[in-house]
Amino acid sequence: MLCLKSFSRASLFDEFEIEIKEEIFSQYKYALIYIGVDLTREDVQEALLNCIEGFEDAMRATIAYWYWLTENSQPFYASASLIQAISQRWDSRYWKDEYLDNPNFKNPSQVFWEEAGRVWGQDSRNQIIADVTEEYILLRTGKTLSLAVATRWGWERVREYARSQQLEAEEQLSVRSRLRNAPD
């Protein structure tokens, strides 16, 4: 799971401060990834972790700058832009809240959840899936499936797998029930 706490030097920072930043960061991380910010780079991580003032402004300004450069067909150096936005304390005066409405900026787990509801129908999805995280899908049976694997498999295979898991769970429950009720 991609979060500030997972950054290599996060343990050197105050846990409370990281939690506060994490709440803000989670709103923008998928947008930053989509526009090309490499969050695995040490210099990017250092800039984000060391940012004291203007944390949200820097991320917003970077995304707004990406929009502007894209509209004007100019090259964009995402990681360098974010680092510069943090170090030079760019403000977010050009930010528009609707920027985050870009479907490419959505959390992959949210995209999967919404798409499953669209493809299977919400009732069917809700009977099959309990939760979707950044890493896995939790089925109602308690079994998990990697989100990456589910994406590769496609909708029908995931549904077939989930249904087979449901049938297996029901069979196990039935066997346990018969064993409990069997005469000694």
N, C-alpha and C positions, 0 to 999 in steps of 0.2 A: 504494500500500500504506500502510495506516494504521499508523504507528509513531512513537515519540517523536522519532526522528531527523528525521522529516518536519515536525515542528513548526517554526514560523517562527524561533524564537530558539534552537533546539537547538544550533546551531554555537557558541554562547557558552559551552556547558557542556563539562566534561571528557568525552571520548569513552568512556573506560572506565566512568565513572559512568552515562552514558546506556545503555551496553550492559547493565549490571547491572539498571538500572531497566526496560529494554526486556523483559528476560526475565520479570520480574514482571508488567509491564503487559500483556504478550501473553496472560496467563492470564485477565485480567479485561476486556479492552477490548470484546469483543463483548457482554458482560453490561452494561457501562456504556453502550454505544451503545443497546442494547435498552431499558434503563430510561429513556433520554432524555437522557443526558449529551451535550452538543454539544461534541465534541472539536475542532471547528474554531474554537471561540471562543478568542480570545486570552487571556482571563482564566483559562480552564480550562487551556490549555496552559502558561501561566505558573505556575499553582499546581502542576501536575504536575512541571514541570521544576525548580522551586525547592524542592520538598519534599525535605527532608534526612532527617528522621526520620518513621517511621510511614507510609511510602509505601503498603505493602501493606495495613496496617490501615485507612487512609483509604478505599481502594477497597472493601475488605470491609465496612466499617461503612456505607458508602453503599448498597451492595447489600442488606445486612441491613435497613437503614432503609427502603429501597424495599419490601421484602417486608412489613415490619411495617405501613407505611402503606397498602399495597395491601390487606392482610388486613383493615384497619380502615377501609377506604373513605375514606381521607384524601388530600388532594392532595399531590403530590410534585413538588418543583422540583429536578430531577436535577443540573443543572450547579451551581446554588447550593449544594446539599447536599454535592457533592464538594468544592467550594472550601472550604466551612465545615469539612468533615471533615479536610481537610489543614491549614487554618489553626489549628483548635482541637485538632488531634491526637486525633481520635476514636479510641478503641480498638475492637477487633473482638470484644469479649466475646460479642456476640449472633450472631456468624458461625457458620454451619453449612456444612460442606464440601459437603453435598448441594445447596446453593443453585446451584452451578455445573452440576448435572445438568439444569437447566432446558433443554429443547431449543431455546428461543429464544435462548439464550446461546452457541450453537455457532458456530464459524467457518463462514462460508458455503461455503468450499472443502471443508471436511470434510463438511458437509451434502450437497453435490453428489456427492462421492465415495461416500458411504454410500448415497445414494439411487440412484445409477447402478448400484451393486452389487445393490440390491434390485430395481430395474426391469428391468435387462438380465441380471442374474445376474453373480456375481463373475468367473467365467471370461471372459465376453464383455466386461465392463468392463475387465478387465486386458489383454485383447487390443487394445482400442481406445484406452484412456487410459493415458498414462505418468505424469502428475502433474496435480494441480489446485492452483493458487495462489489468492491473494486476487483476482487480476486475470484470469487466463486458465487455459485447459485445454490441456495439452500432450498432443497425440496421439502415438501410437507412431510415426507417420510423420515426426515432427519439426515438423509444422504446429501452429499454435496457434489457439485460438478464445477470444474474450472470454467470460469467465464470465457476464457480463451478457447477452450475445447468446445464449449457450447456454440460459440460463434462460428467455429470451423465446421461443426456438425450440421448446422442448419436447423430450422424450426421443427421439421417433421421428425428428424432423428432424436432431437432433445425431448420432444413430447413422447415418442415411443419409449425412450429410456426412462423417463419419469413415470410413465404408466407401468412399465415392467417393474420398477422399484415399488410402486404402490401395490401391485399384485403380489409381489414377493413379501412385502410387509404384512399384507392382509393374510396371506397363507401362514406366515410365521405366527401371527396372532391367533389364527384358527387352531393351529397345532398346539400352541400353549394352552389355549382354552380347553381343548379336548383332553390334554394331559392332566390338567387341573381337575377336571370333572370325571376322570376315569376312576372306576372303583378300584380300591386297593387290593 
